[in-house]
Amino acid sequence: MLNAANGVRPAMWQISDADTTIYLFGTIHVLPSGLGWRTPATNQVMAHSDGLVVETMIGETPTALAADFTRLGMREGLPPFLDRFAADKRPAIAAAIVKSGIPESRYDQMETWAATLTLLGRQAGSSGLKSADGVETVLMKNFVRAGKPVGQLETNVDQLSMYDGLSEQAQRAMLTGMIGDPKARSRSVRNQLDAMLGTWVSGDVDGIARSFNAELATQPELREALLTRRNARWANWIDQRMDHPGSVMVAVGAGHLAGEGSVLKVLERQGYSVSRIQ
């Protein structure tokens, strides 16, 4: 079993001034059961922090999330889902739809981004990785148990609106980028998840930049929406939070803390000194 004793050291940083400390912890949203990622350093940060801030508390409001998803992602009068793609892409997409267990007619009512997220969710669910074992879920439970506040950088609507604001071309490219020969794609997804997990547990920041954000390399509009703009907003939130005394643990997907356009790089350009503590 992987644990802190045999090399699990997820990357973590801090920025601080005379009366404020912000810890930045790169997470992975789904994990295999039994992976012991907590270390003396993470336990110390959790104990020292006055509160926790995550990307969004999706699991806290599943009913509201479903309602928002329906409102933003489903409507009548859309072209049939398979007709939105070139003929050579349709067999693989049709196979993914069958594997998802959701009727094709349901996808016809979804905007392309919503259908893509649905297919991705089903794919992740079959990988053996679970959000219930994800870092944010564990952190939130521990902070709540300790009577400490948990906040979020974005709402469900904020996150869904990012996808809803993409051009139709970008939405379609997002799906075709994840679809190929079903058997080969299944192996590819598993390999990609293994690569992400390997770089995350070892704290390999360069590897994280490659493995976590690989799918965005050829999709500039999606990268701008999911990474660049969000990283800038989150860095500005941290900048403003530094004006208030106390300490807070900020836990966001590891891909946002790696690479040239990361939250850390934005903060450094703003004049902050960022220290790695794990």
DRENZA-557969 format. One line per field, with one value per atom (N, C-alpha, C): residue number from 1; chain; atom name; x, y, z. Coordinates in steps of 0.1 Angstrom, whole numbers, plus 5000, padded with zeros to 4 digits. Atoms other than C-alpha are relative to their C-alpha. Layout:
N
i: [NUM,...]
ch: [A,...]
at: [CA,...]
xx: [X,...]
yy: [Y,...]
zz: [Z,...]
This chain:
278
i: [1,1,1,2,2,2,3,3,3,4,4,4,5,5,5,6,6,6,7,7,7,8,8,8,9,9,9,10,10,10,11,11,11,12,12,12,13,13,13,14,14,14,15,15,15,16,16,16,17,17,17,18,18,18,19,19,19,20,20,20,21,21,21,22,22,22,23,23,23,24,24,24,25,25,25,26,26,26,27,27,27,28,28,28,29,29,29,30,30,30,31,31,31,32,32,32,33,33,33,34,34,34,35,35,35,36,36,36,37,37,37,38,38,38,39,39,39,40,40,40,41,41,41,42,42,42,43,43,43,44,44,44,45,45,45,46,46,46,47,47,47,48,48,48,49,49,49,50,50,50,51,51,51,52,52,52,53,53,53,54,54,54,55,55,55,56,56,56,57,57,57,58,58,58,59,59,59,60,60,60,61,61,61,62,62,62,63,63,63,64,64,64,65,65,65,66,66,66,67,67,67,68,68,68,69,69,69,70,70,70,71,71,71,72,72,72,73,73,73,74,74,74,75,75,75,76,76,76,77,77,77,78,78,78,79,79,79,80,80,80,81,81,81,82,82,82,83,83,83,84,84,84,85,85,85,86,86,86,87,87,87,88,88,88,89,89,89,90,90,90,91,91,91,92,92,92,93,93,93,94,94,94,95,95,95,96,96,96,97,97,97,98,98,98,99,99,99,100,100,100,101,101,101,102,102,102,103,103,103,104,104,104,105,105,105,106,106,106,107,107,107,108,108,108,109,109,109,110,110,110,111,111,111,112,112,112,113,113,113,114,114,114,115,115,115,116,116,116,117,117,117,118,118,118,119,119,119,120,120,120,121,121,121,122,122,122,123,123,123,124,124,124,125,125,125,126,126,126,127,127,127,128,128,128,129,129,129,130,130,130,131,131,131,132,132,132,133,133,133,134,134,134,135,135,135,136,136,136,137,137,137,138,138,138,139,139,139,140,140,140,141,141,141,142,142,142,143,143,143,144,144,144,145,145,145,146,146,146,147,147,147,148,148,148,149,149,149,150,150,150,151,151,151,152,152,152,153,153,153,154,154,154,155,155,155,156,156,156,157,157,157,158,158,158,159,159,159,160,160,160,161,161,161,162,162,162,163,163,163,164,164,164,165,165,165,166,166,166,167,167,167,168,168,168,169,169,169,170,170,170,171,171,171,172,172,172,173,173,173,174,174,174,175,175,175,176,176,176,177,177,177,178,178,178,179,179,179,180,180,180,181,181,181,182,182,182,183,183,183,184,184,184,185,185,185,186,186,186,187,187,187,188,188,188,189,189,189,190,190,190,191,191,191,192,192,192,193,193,193,194,194,194,195,195,195,196,196,196,197,197,197,198,198,198,199,199,199,200,200,200,201,201,201,202,202,202,203,203,203,204,204,204,205,205,205,206,206,206,207,207,207,208,208,208,209,209,209,210,210,210,211,211,211,212,212,212,213,213,213,214,214,214,215,215,215,216,216,216,217,217,217,218,218,218,219,219,219,220,220,220,221,221,221,222,222,222,223,223,223,224,224,224,225,225,225,226,226,226,227,227,227,228,228,228,229,229,229,230,230,230,231,231,231,232,232,232,233,233,233,234,234,234,235,235,235,236,236,236,237,237,237,238,238,238,239,239,239,240,240,240,241,241,241,242,242,242,243,243,243,244,244,244,245,245,245,246,246,246,247,247,247,248,248,248,249,249,249,250,250,250,251,251,251,252,252,252,253,253,253,254,254,254,255,255,255,256,256,256,257,257,257,258,258,258,259,259,259,260,260,260,261,261,261,262,262,262,263,263,263,264,264,264,265,265,265,266,266,266,267,267,267,268,268,268,269,269,269,270,270,270,271,271,271,272,272,272,273,273,273,274,274,274,275,275,275,276,276,276,277,277,277,278,278,278]
ch: [A,A,A,A,A,A,A,A,A,A,A,A,A,A,A,A,A,A,A,A,A,A,A,A,A,A,A,A,A,A,A,A,A,A,A,A,A,A,A,A,A,A,A,A,A,A,A,A,A,A,A,A,A,A,A,A,A,A,A,A,A,A,A,A,A,A,A,A,A,A,A,A,A,A,A,A,A,A,A,A,A,A,A,A,A,A,A,A,A,A,A,A,A,A,A,A,A,A,A,A,A,A,A,A,A,A,A,A,A,A,A,A,A,A,A,A,A,A,A,A,A,A,A,A,A,A,A,A,A,A,A,A,A,A,A,A,A,A,A,A,A,A,A,A,A,A,A,A,A,A,A,A,A,A,A,A,A,A,A,A,A,A,A,A,A,A,A,A,A,A,A,A,A,A,A,A,A,A,A,A,A,A,A,A,A,A,A,A,A,A,A,A,A,A,A,A,A,A,A,A,A,A,A,A,A,A,A,A,A,A,A,A,A,A,A,A,A,A,A,A,A,A,A,A,A,A,A,A,A,A,A,A,A,A,A,A,A,A,A,A,A,A,A,A,A,A,A,A,A,A,A,A,A,A,A,A,A,A,A,A,A,A,A,A,A,A,A,A,A,A,A,A,A,A,A,A,A,A,A,A,A,A,A,A,A,A,A,A,A,A,A,A,A,A,A,A,A,A,A,A,A,A,A,A,A,A,A,A,A,A,A,A,A,A,A,A,A,A,A,A,A,A,A,A,A,A,A,A,A,A,A,A,A,A,A,A,A,A,A,A,A,A,A,A,A,A,A,A,A,A,A,A,A,A,A,A,A,A,A,A,A,A,A,A,A,A,A,A,A,A,A,A,A,A,A,A,A,A,A,A,A,A,A,A,A,A,A,A,A,A,A,A,A,A,A,A,A,A,A,A,A,A,A,A,A,A,A,A,A,A,A,A,A,A,A,A,A,A,A,A,A,A,A,A,A,A,A,A,A,A,A,A,A,A,A,A,A,A,A,A,A,A,A,A,A,A,A,A,A,A,A,A,A,A,A,A,A,A,A,A,A,A,A,A,A,A,A,A,A,A,A,A,A,A,A,A,A,A,A,A,A,A,A,A,A,A,A,A,A,A,A,A,A,A,A,A,A,A,A,A,A,A,A,A,A,A,A,A,A,A,A,A,A,A,A,A,A,A,A,A,A,A,A,A,A,A,A,A,A,A,A,A,A,A,A,A,A,A,A,A,A,A,A,A,A,A,A,A,A,A,A,A,A,A,A,A,A,A,A,A,A,A,A,A,A,A,A,A,A,A,A,A,A,A,A,A,A,A,A,A,A,A,A,A,A,A,A,A,A,A,A,A,A,A,A,A,A,A,A,A,A,A,A,A,A,A,A,A,A,A,A,A,A,A,A,A,A,A,A,A,A,A,A,A,A,A,A,A,A,A,A,A,A,A,A,A,A,A,A,A,A,A,A,A,A,A,A,A,A,A,A,A,A,A,A,A,A,A,A,A,A,A,A,A,A,A,A,A,A,A,A,A,A,A,A,A,A,A,A,A,A,A,A,A,A,A,A,A,A,A,A,A,A,A,A,A,A,A,A,A,A,A,A,A,A,A,A,A,A,A,A,A,A,A,A,A,A,A,A,A,A,A,A,A,A,A,A,A,A,A,A,A,A,A,A,A,A,A,A,A,A,A,A,A,A,A,A,A,A,A,A,A,A,A,A,A,A,A,A,A,A,A,A,A,A,A,A,A,A,A,A,A,A,A,A,A,A,A,A,A,A,A,A,A,A,A,A,A,A,A,A,A,A,A,A,A,A,A,A,A,A,A,A,A,A,A,A,A,A,A,A,A,A,A,A,A,A,A,A,A,A,A,A,A,A,A,A,A,A,A,A,A,A,A]
at: [N,CA,C,N,CA,C,N,CA,C,N,CA,C,N,CA,C,N,CA,C,N,CA,C,N,CA,C,N,CA,C,N,CA,C,N,CA,C,N,CA,C,N,CA,C,N,CA,C,N,CA,C,N,CA,C,N,CA,C,N,CA,C,N,CA,C,N,CA,C,N,CA,C,N,CA,C,N,CA,C,N,CA,C,N,CA,C,N,CA,C,N,CA,C,N,CA,C,N,CA,C,N,CA,C,N,CA,C,N,CA,C,N,CA,C,N,CA,C,N,CA,C,N,CA,C,N,CA,C,N,CA,C,N,CA,C,N,CA,C,N,CA,C,N,CA,C,N,CA,C,N,CA,C,N,CA,C,N,CA,C,N,CA,C,N,CA,C,N,CA,C,N,CA,C,N,CA,C,N,CA,C,N,CA,C,N,CA,C,N,CA,C,N,CA,C,N,CA,C,N,CA,C,N,CA,C,N,CA,C,N,CA,C,N,CA,C,N,CA,C,N,CA,C,N,CA,C,N,CA,C,N,CA,C,N,CA,C,N,CA,C,N,CA,C,N,CA,C,N,CA,C,N,CA,C,N,CA,C,N,CA,C,N,CA,C,N,CA,C,N,CA,C,N,CA,C,N,CA,C,N,CA,C,N,CA,C,N,CA,C,N,CA,C,N,CA,C,N,CA,C,N,CA,C,N,CA,C,N,CA,C,N,CA,C,N,CA,C,N,CA,C,N,CA,C,N,CA,C,N,CA,C,N,CA,C,N,CA,C,N,CA,C,N,CA,C,N,CA,C,N,CA,C,N,CA,C,N,CA,C,N,CA,C,N,CA,C,N,CA,C,N,CA,C,N,CA,C,N,CA,C,N,CA,C,N,CA,C,N,CA,C,N,CA,C,N,CA,C,N,CA,C,N,CA,C,N,CA,C,N,CA,C,N,CA,C,N,CA,C,N,CA,C,N,CA,C,N,CA,C,N,CA,C,N,CA,C,N,CA,C,N,CA,C,N,CA,C,N,CA,C,N,CA,C,N,CA,C,N,CA,C,N,CA,C,N,CA,C,N,CA,C,N,CA,C,N,CA,C,N,CA,C,N,CA,C,N,CA,C,N,CA,C,N,CA,C,N,CA,C,N,CA,C,N,CA,C,N,CA,C,N,CA,C,N,CA,C,N,CA,C,N,CA,C,N,CA,C,N,CA,C,N,CA,C,N,CA,C,N,CA,C,N,CA,C,N,CA,C,N,CA,C,N,CA,C,N,CA,C,N,CA,C,N,CA,C,N,CA,C,N,CA,C,N,CA,C,N,CA,C,N,CA,C,N,CA,C,N,CA,C,N,CA,C,N,CA,C,N,CA,C,N,CA,C,N,CA,C,N,CA,C,N,CA,C,N,CA,C,N,CA,C,N,CA,C,N,CA,C,N,CA,C,N,CA,C,N,CA,C,N,CA,C,N,CA,C,N,CA,C,N,CA,C,N,CA,C,N,CA,C,N,CA,C,N,CA,C,N,CA,C,N,CA,C,N,CA,C,N,CA,C,N,CA,C,N,CA,C,N,CA,C,N,CA,C,N,CA,C,N,CA,C,N,CA,C,N,CA,C,N,CA,C,N,CA,C,N,CA,C,N,CA,C,N,CA,C,N,CA,C,N,CA,C,N,CA,C,N,CA,C,N,CA,C,N,CA,C,N,CA,C,N,CA,C,N,CA,C,N,CA,C,N,CA,C,N,CA,C,N,CA,C,N,CA,C,N,CA,C,N,CA,C,N,CA,C,N,CA,C,N,CA,C,N,CA,C,N,CA,C,N,CA,C,N,CA,C,N,CA,C,N,CA,C,N,CA,C,N,CA,C,N,CA,C,N,CA,C,N,CA,C,N,CA,C,N,CA,C,N,CA,C,N,CA,C,N,CA,C,N,CA,C,N,CA,C,N,CA,C,N,CA,C,N,CA,C,N,CA,C,N,CA,C,N,CA,C,N,CA,C,N,CA,C,N,CA,C,N,CA,C,N,CA,C,N,CA,C,N,CA,C,N,CA,C,N,CA,C,N,CA,C,N,CA,C,N,CA,C,N,CA,C,N,CA,C,N,CA,C,N,CA,C,N,CA,C,N,CA,C,N,CA,C,N,CA,C,N,CA,C,N,CA,C,N,CA,C,N,CA,C,N,CA,C,N,CA,C,N,CA,C]
xx: [5008,5000,5009,4992,5013,4996,5002,5017,5013,4989,5040,5013,4988,5064,5008,4993,5073,4999,4997,5076,4988,5011,5042,5002,4997,5049,4993,5006,5023,5005,4994,5036,4992,5006,5028,5009,4992,5039,4993,5006,5033,5005,4995,5034,4995,5003,5034,5006,4994,5040,4999,4998,5041,4988,5012,5005,4991,5008,4992,5008,4994,5001,4990,5009,4985,5008,4994,4993,4993,5006,4988,5004,4998,4983,4993,5005,4979,4994,5007,4953,4997,5006,4939,4986,5015,4901,4995,5004,4898,5012,4989,4920,4996,5004,4921,4999,5002,4909,5013,4989,4936,5013,4987,4962,5002,4997,4977,5009,4992,4987,5003,4997,4987,5014,4987,5022,5001,4999,5035,4998,5001,5037,4986,5014,5001,4992,5007,4989,5003,4996,5008,4993,5006,4994,4985,5014,4958,4998,5001,4963,5002,4996,4978,4990,5009,4952,4987,5013,4922,4988,5011,4902,5005,4996,4902,4992,5006,4894,5003,4998,4888,4994,5005,4879,4985,5014,4842,4995,5005,4821,4989,5010,4803,4992,5007,4795,4991,5008,4779,4985,5013,4749,4997,5003,4742,4987,5013,4706,5001,4998,4715,5009,4991,4743,4992,5008,4719,4990,5009,4694,5008,4991,4722,5004,4996,4734,4989,5012,4699,4997,5003,4693,5010,4990,4726,5003,4995,4733,4990,5010,4700,4990,5011,4675,4995,5007,4651,5006,4997,4658,5014,4986,4695,5001,4998,4708,5002,4996,4710,5015,4987,4741,5011,4990,4759,5002,4999,4751,5009,4991,4773,5014,4986,4804,5002,4996,4822,4997,5005,4811,5011,4990,4845,5001,5000,4841,4988,5013,4806,5000,5001,4812,5006,4994,4836,4991,5009,4812,4988,5011,4783,5003,4995,4803,5001,4999,4810,4987,5014,4773,4994,5005,4764,5006,4993,4790,4996,5005,4777,4987,5012,4744,4988,5010,4725,4994,5005,4701,5005,4995,4713,4990,5009,4681,5002,4997,4691,5012,4989,4724,4995,5005,4704,4995,5005,4690,5010,4989,4724,5008,4990,4746,5013,4988,4779,5009,4991,4799,4994,5006,4773,5001,4999,4773,5015,4986,4811,5003,4997,4812,4993,5007,4786,5008,4992,4807,5013,4988,4838,4998,5003,4821,4998,5002,4810,5013,4987,4845,5008,4992,4861,4994,5006,4836,5004,4996,4847,5015,4985,4884,5005,4996,4883,5004,4996,4891,4987,5012,4865,5002,4999,4858,4998,5001,4849,5013,4986,4886,5009,4992,4897,5005,4994,4918,4991,5009,4892,4990,5010,4866,5006,4994,4890,5003,4996,4902,4987,5012,4867,4994,5006,4855,5009,4992,4885,4999,5002,4881,4987,5013,4844,5000,4999,4851,5007,4992,4876,4993,5008,4849,5006,4994,4869,4992,5008,4852,5007,4996,4854,4994,5005,4851,5003,4998,4852,5004,4996,4868,4990,5010,4840,4987,5012,4804,4998,5004,4788,4997,5003,4774,5012,4987,4808,5007,4993,4823,4992,5007,4795,4999,5000,4794,5013,4988,4830,4999,5002,4820,4989,5012,4787,5005,4995,4807,5010,4991,4829,4993,5006,4823,4996,5004,4805,5012,4988,4838,5008,4992,4857,4993,5007,4830,5001,4998,4832,5014,4986,4870,5003,4998,4868,4996,5004,4849,5008,4993,4867,5015,4987,4900,5000,5000,4889,4994,5006,4873,5009,4993,4891,4995,5004,4890,4997,5004,4871,5010,4991,4895,5014,4988,4926,4999,5002,4911,4999,5001,4903,5014,4986,4940,5007,4994,4950,4996,5005,4928,5006,4994,4941,5014,4986,4977,5001,4999,4970,4997,5003,4954,5012,4988,4984,5011,4989,5008,4997,5003,4989,5002,4999,4988,5015,4986,5025,5007,4993,5036,4994,5006,5012,5006,4996,5022,5015,4986,5059,5003,4997,5055,5008,4992,5070,4993,5007,5059,5001,4998,5073,4991,5008,5056,4985,5014,5023,4996,5003,5025,4997,5002,5028,4987,5010,5004,4986,5013,4976,4994,5005,4973,5002,4996,4982,4989,5011,4947,4997,5002,4947,5010,4989,4979,4995,5004,4961,4986,5013,4929,5001,4997,4938,4988,5012,4902,4997,5003,4897,5010,4990,4930,4999,5002,4923,4989,5012,4889,5003,4999,4899,5013,4988,4934,5004,4994,4947,4991,5009,4917,4998,5003,4910,5012,4988,4946,5002,4998,4947,4990,5010,4914,5004,4997,4926,5012,4988,4960,4995,5006,4940,4993,5007,4919,5010,4989,4951,5006,4995,4965,4992,5010,4934,5000,5000,4934,5012,4988,4969,4999,5003,4955,4994,5007,4938,5008,4992,4955,4995,5004,4955,5006,4994,4963,4989,5011,4943,5007,4995,4949,4992,5007,4940,5004,4998,4936,4993,5006,4931,5008,4994,4939,5014,4986,4976,5004,4997,4976,5000,5000,4968,5012,4988,5000,5013,4988,5024,5000,4998,5037,5001,4997,5044,4988,5011,5009,4993,5007,5002,4997,5003,4988,5013,4987,5023,5008,4992,5039,4993,5007,5012,5003,4997,5018,5015,4986,5056,5001,4999,5050,4994,5006,5029,5010,4990,5060,5000,5000,5053,5011,4990,5079,4993,5007,5066,5010,4991,5083,4994,5005,5079,5003,4999,5073,4999,5000,5068,5000]
yy: [4988,5000,5013,4987,5035,5008,4991,5058,5008,4991,5084,4993,5007,5058,4995,5005,5047,5010,4990,5080,5008,4991,5096,5014,4986,5133,5010,4990,5154,5014,4987,5189,5010,4990,5217,5012,4987,5254,5009,4990,5284,5014,4986,5322,5006,4994,5343,5014,4987,5377,5000,4999,5390,4993,5005,5379,4990,5009,5357,4989,5011,5323,4993,5008,5306,4988,5012,5270,4995,5004,5258,4985,5015,5220,4996,5005,5204,4986,5012,5177,4992,5008,5149,4997,5001,5147,4986,5013,5110,4991,5009,5083,4986,5013,5046,4998,5002,5033,4995,5005,5029,5007,4993,5053,5010,4991,5070,5012,4988,5105,5010,4990,5123,4997,5001,5130,5009,4991,5147,5015,4986,5179,5004,4997,5178,5000,5000,5169,5013,4988,5199,5012,4989,5222,5000,5001,5210,5005,4996,5215,5015,4986,5250,5009,4991,5263,5003,4995,5283,4995,5004,5271,4994,5006,5253,5007,4995,5266,4990,5010,5242,5007,4994,5248,5002,4998,5241,4988,5011,5220,4993,5006,5200,4990,5011,5170,5005,4995,5193,5002,4996,5202,4992,5008,5173,5003,4996,5183,5013,4987,5219,4998,5002,5207,4994,5006,5185,5010,4989,5214,5009,4991,5237,4993,5008,5210,5000,5001,5206,5014,4986,5244,5005,4995,5251,4991,5010,5219,4993,5008,5206,5010,4992,5221,4993,5006,5211,5007,4995,5216,4999,5002,5206,4990,5011,5186,4987,5013,5148,5000,4999,5143,4995,5006,5120,5008,4992,5143,5012,4988,5170,4997,5004,5151,4994,5005,5140,4985,5014,5105,4991,5010,5089,5000,4999,5100,4993,5004,5087,4985,5014,5049,5000,5001,5055,5008,4993,5081,4991,5009,5057,4989,5010,5030,5005,4994,5053,5002,4997,5062,4987,5013,5025,4996,5004,5019,5008,4991,5048,4995,5004,5031,5010,4989,5063,5000,5001,5062,5012,4990,5081,5012,4989,5101,5011,4990,5117,5009,4991,5129,5010,4990,5145,5012,4989,5168,5008,4993,5178,5009,4992,5206,4991,5009,5191,4999,5000,5201,4991,5008,5185,4985,5014,5153,4995,5003,5153,4997,5002,5157,4988,5012,5130,4987,5011,5106,4998,5001,5115,4995,5004,5110,4985,5014,5075,4993,5007,5067,5000,4999,5079,4990,5009,5058,4985,5014,5026,4998,5001,5033,4995,5005,5022,5011,4988,5057,5007,4995,5074,5014,4987,5110,4999,5002,5097,4998,5001,5089,5011,4989,5121,5009,4992,5146,5010,4989,5174,4994,5006,5150,4997,5004,5138,5013,4987,5174,5006,4993,5188,4993,5008,5160,5003,4997,5167,5014,4987,5204,5002,4999,5201,4994,5007,5176,5008,4991,5201,5013,4988,5228,5012,4989,5249,5002,4997,5267,4994,5005,5253,5010,4991,5278,4995,5004,5276,5012,4989,5296,5002,5000,5288,4993,5007,5278,4989,5010,5249,5007,4992,5275,5006,4995,5291,4989,5011,5257,4996,5004,5247,5011,4989,5281,5001,5000,5278,4991,5009,5249,5006,4995,5265,5012,4988,5296,4996,5004,5275,5001,5001,5278,4985,5013,5248,4992,5007,5240,4995,5005,5238,4989,5011,5217,4987,5012,5192,4995,5004,5192,4993,5006,5184,4986,5014,5153,4991,5008,5141,4997,5002,5146,4988,5011,5119,4987,5012,5095,4994,5006,5070,4986,5014,5032,4997,5002,5022,4992,5008,4995,5007,4992,5016,5011,4988,5046,4996,5005,5025,4999,5002,5016,5013,4986,5052,5007,4993,5066,4994,5006,5041,5004,4996,5049,5014,4986,5086,5002,4999,5082,4995,5005,5061,5010,4989,5088,5011,4989,5115,4996,5004,5095,4999,5001,5087,5013,4987,5123,5007,4993,5135,4994,5006,5110,5003,4997,5118,5015,4986,5155,5005,4996,5157,5011,4988,5192,5000,5000,5190,4989,5011,5156,5004,4995,5171,5009,4991,5199,4993,5008,5173,4991,5011,5146,5006,4995,5167,5008,4990,5192,4995,5005,5170,5002,4999,5170,5014,4986,5208,5006,4995,5212,5004,4998,5211,5007,4994,5229,5014,4987,5266,5007,4993,5278,4993,5007,5251,5003,4997,5257,5014,4987,5294,5000,5000,5287,4992,5009,5259,5003,4998,5269,5015,4987,5304,5010,4990,5325,4997,5004,5305,5002,4998,5305,5015,4986,5343,5005,4996,5347,4995,5005,5324,5007,4992,5342,5013,4988,5374,4999,5003,5358,4999,5002,5348,5013,4986,5383,5008,4992,5398,4993,5007,5371,5003,4997,5381,5013,4987,5414,4997,5003,5395,4990,5009,5378,4986,5014,5341,4991,5010,5309,4992,5008,5290,4990,5010,5259,5000,4999,5262,4987,5013,5228,5001,5000,5229,4989,5010,5205,5002,4998,5199,5006,4994,5209,5015,4985,5245,5006,4996,5246,4996,5005,5233,5007,4994,5248,5015,4985,5283,5009,4991,5297,4996,5004,5282,5011,4990,5300,5005,4997,5299,5010,4991,5316,5014,4987,5343,5007,4993,5350,5005,4995,5352,5012,4988,5377,5012,4989,5397,5004,4996,5398,4991,5009,5370,4990,5011,5346,4987,5012,5311,4989,5010,5284,4986,5014,5247,4994,5006,5229,4985,5014,5194,4997]
zz: [5000,5000,5000,5000,4991,5012,4988,5021,5002,4998,5035,5003,4997,5047,4988,5012,5012,4988,5011,4993,4996,5004,4991,5006,4995,4993,4990,5009,4974,5002,5000,4966,5008,4992,4990,5002,4999,4993,5010,4991,5015,4996,5001,5012,5013,4987,5043,5001,4996,5058,5015,4985,5094,5007,4992,5103,4992,5009,5074,4994,5007,5061,4991,5009,5031,4995,5005,5024,4987,5013,4988,4998,5001,4984,4987,5013,4950,5002,4998,4950,4988,5011,4929,5004,4996,4929,5002,4998,4927,5003,4996,4943,5002,4997,4947,5015,4985,4981,5006,4992,5007,4998,5002,4994,5011,4988,5025,4996,5005,5013,5011,4989,5046,5006,4995,5059,5013,4989,5091,4996,5005,5070,4997,5002,5058,5013,4987,5093,5007,4993,5107,4993,5007,5080,5004,4997,5087,5014,4986,5124,5002,4999,5120,4993,5008,5095,5007,4994,5107,4992,5009,5077,4988,5012,5044,4989,5012,5009,4989,5011,4980,4987,5013,4943,5001,4998,4949,5008,4991,4973,4993,5008,4947,5007,4993,4969,5011,4989,4995,4995,5005,4972,4987,5012,4948,4993,5006,4942,4993,5007,4934,4988,5012,4911,4989,5011,4892,4994,5006,4888,4992,5008,4876,4987,5012,4852,4990,5008,4838,4993,5004,4835,4989,5009,4818,4988,5009,4799,4992,5008,4785,4995,5006,4761,4988,5011,4734,4987,5013,4697,4995,5004,4696,4989,5010,4666,5008,4994,4674,5003,4995,4693,4991,5009,4669,4987,5012,4640,5001,4998,4656,4996,5002,4647,4986,5013,4615,5000,5001,4603,5005,4996,4611,5015,4985,4648,5006,4994,4653,5006,4994,4658,5014,4987,4687,5011,4991,4703,5003,4998,4698,5010,4991,4716,5014,4987,4745,5006,4995,4748,5005,4996,4749,5013,4988,4776,5012,4988,4797,5006,4994,4801,4999,5001,4793,4986,5014,4763,4991,5010,4732,5000,5001,4732,5011,4989,4765,4996,5004,4750,4989,5010,4721,5007,4993,4747,5007,4993,4761,4991,5008,4749,5000,5003,4737,5013,4988,4768,5011,4990,4791,4997,5004,4772,5003,4998,4774,5014,4985,4812,5004,4996,4815,4996,5005,4794,5008,4992,4813,5014,4986,4847,5000,5001,4836,4998,5002,4824,5012,4988,4856,5010,4990,4876,4997,5003,4858,5002,4999,4865,5013,4987,4901,5009,4991,4914,5004,4994,4936,5006,4994,4945,5016,4986,4980,5007,4995,4984,4996,5005,4968,5012,4990,4987,5006,4995,4990,5009,4992,5004,5014,4987,5031,5008,4993,5039,5006,4995,5042,5012,4989,5065,5013,4988,5088,5005,4995,5089,5006,4994,5096,5014,4988,5123,5011,4990,5139,5003,4998,5138,4993,5008,5112,4987,5012,5083,4987,5014,5047,4990,5010,5018,4986,5014,4980,4992,5010,4952,4989,5011,4928,5004,4997,4929,4988,5010,4909,4987,5012,4885,4993,5006,4880,4992,5007,4870,4988,5012,4847,4989,5010,4831,4992,5008,4821,4987,5012,4798,4991,5007,4788,4991,5007,4776,4988,5011,4752,4987,5013,4715,4997,5004,4699,4994,5005,4681,5011,4989,4713,5008,4993,4730,4992,5008,4701,5001,4999,4702,5013,4987,4739,5000,5000,4733,4990,5009,4702,5005,4994,4721,5010,4991,4746,4995,5006,4722,4989,5010,4701,4999,5000,4696,5015,4986,4728,5008,4993,4738,5002,4999,4731,5009,4991,4748,5014,4986,4779,5005,4995,4781,5002,5000,4773,5013,4988,4801,5012,4988,4826,5001,5000,4816,5004,4996,4819,5015,4986,4853,5008,4993,4864,5000,5001,4852,5009,4991,4870,5014,4986,4902,5004,4997,4899,5003,4998,4895,5013,4989,4922,5013,4988,4949,5003,4999,4943,5001,5000,4942,4988,5012,4907,4993,5005,4897,4985,5014,4862,4993,5005,4857,5001,4999,4870,4989,5011,4845,4987,5013,4817,5001,4999,4829,5003,4997,4844,4989,5010,4816,4985,5013,4786,4990,5009,4771,4996,5004,4770,4991,5007,4751,4986,5014,4717,4999,4999,4729,5007,4993,4735,5006,4994,4741,5014,4988,4767,5011,4991,4783,5006,4995,4786,5010,4991,4802,5013,4988,4826,5008,4993,4835,5002,4999,4826,5007,4994,4836,5015,4986,4868,5008,4992,4879,5003,4997,4876,5010,4990,4896,5013,4987,4923,5006,4995,4926,5005,4995,4930,5013,4987,4957,5011,4990,4975,5004,4998,4971,5010,4992,4987,5014,4987,5015,5008,4993,5024,5008,4993,5037,5014,4988,5065,5009,4992,5095,5001,4998,5101,4990,5009,5082,4994,5007,5056,4991,5010,5036,4988,5013,4999,4993,5007,4982,4986,5014,4944,4992,5009,4916,4997,5001,4913,4987,5013,4876,5001,4998,4888,5006,4992,4908,4993,5007,4881,4986,5014,4848,5000,5002,4835,5004,4997,4839,5013,4988,4873,5010,4989,4904,5006,4994,4918,4992,5009,4888,5000,5000,4888,5013,4987,4925,5000,5001,4919,4992,5009,4891,5008,4992,4916,5012,4990,4939,5012,4989,4963,5000,4998,4976,5004,4998,4973,5005,4994,4995,4999,5000,4989,5014,4987,5022,5000,5002,5008,4986]
